Structures are given as structure tokens and as C-alpha cells.
Amino acid sequence: MQELFQKRLLFIHLFWLAALKFLLFFQSLRIVLTFLLSKYCTPTELKSVSDIVFIYNKV
């Protein structure tokens, strides 16, 4: 019984760790994408992209 409980605890811990790394990866990816878009887009194009990012943040 104790062994089963420890395995379950380990699984939950690893799951949360993976979820956190996944979120951090997407956060950094979004920052890099925003940087590249601001470098290569005109201000009007960037406005529409920032609107999309803003809507994405609200979801």
C-alpha cells in the first residue's frame, strides 16, 4: 500500500513538473516570436499581431 502511494505521488510530481516546463517553453516561444515579428513587420502588421497575442492571453 505504501509503495503504491509513493508511486502515485511520484507520478503527480512528474506530471506537474512536465506541465510547468511545457508552459515555460511556450512562454519563451511567444516572447521570441513577438521579438522577431516586431523586428520584421511594419507597425500596422504588428498591431494586428499584438491584438491576436492579447486575445490569446485572455483565453
N, C-alpha and C positions, 0 to 999 in steps of 0.2 A: 504493500500500500504506500509506504514512504517513497519507494523507488518510482512508482507511478506519478506521485505528486511532484517529485523533483523533475521528472521528465517533462511534465506539463508546464511547470514553472520555467524551465529552460526554453521550451518551445515558445511560450508567451514572450519571454525576454528577447529571443532571437527575432521573433516577428516584429516587435516594436522597434528593435534596432534596424531591421531592414526597412521598415516603413519610414523611419527618420532619415536614413541615408537616401532613400528614394526622394523624399520631399526636399532635402538639401540639394540633391543633384538637379532637380527641376528648377529650384530657386536660382541656382548658379547659372543654369542654362538660359533662363529667362533674362538674367542680368546681362550675360554675354550677347544674347540675341538683341536686346534693346540697344546695347552699345554699338553693335555692328549696323543695326538699322539707322541709328542716329548719325553714323559716320557716312553711310552711302545713300541715304534717302533725302529728298527735298523736304522742307518744313511741312508742306501740305500733306505729303505722303506720311510723314512721321505723325502728324495729328491723327490720322485715321488709325494708324498702328497703335498709338498710345490709348485711343478710345477702346480698341479691342483688348489691350492689356488691362485697362481699367475695368472693363466688363468681366474679364477673366478673374481679376482679383476679388470681385464682389461675389462670384459664384462659390 
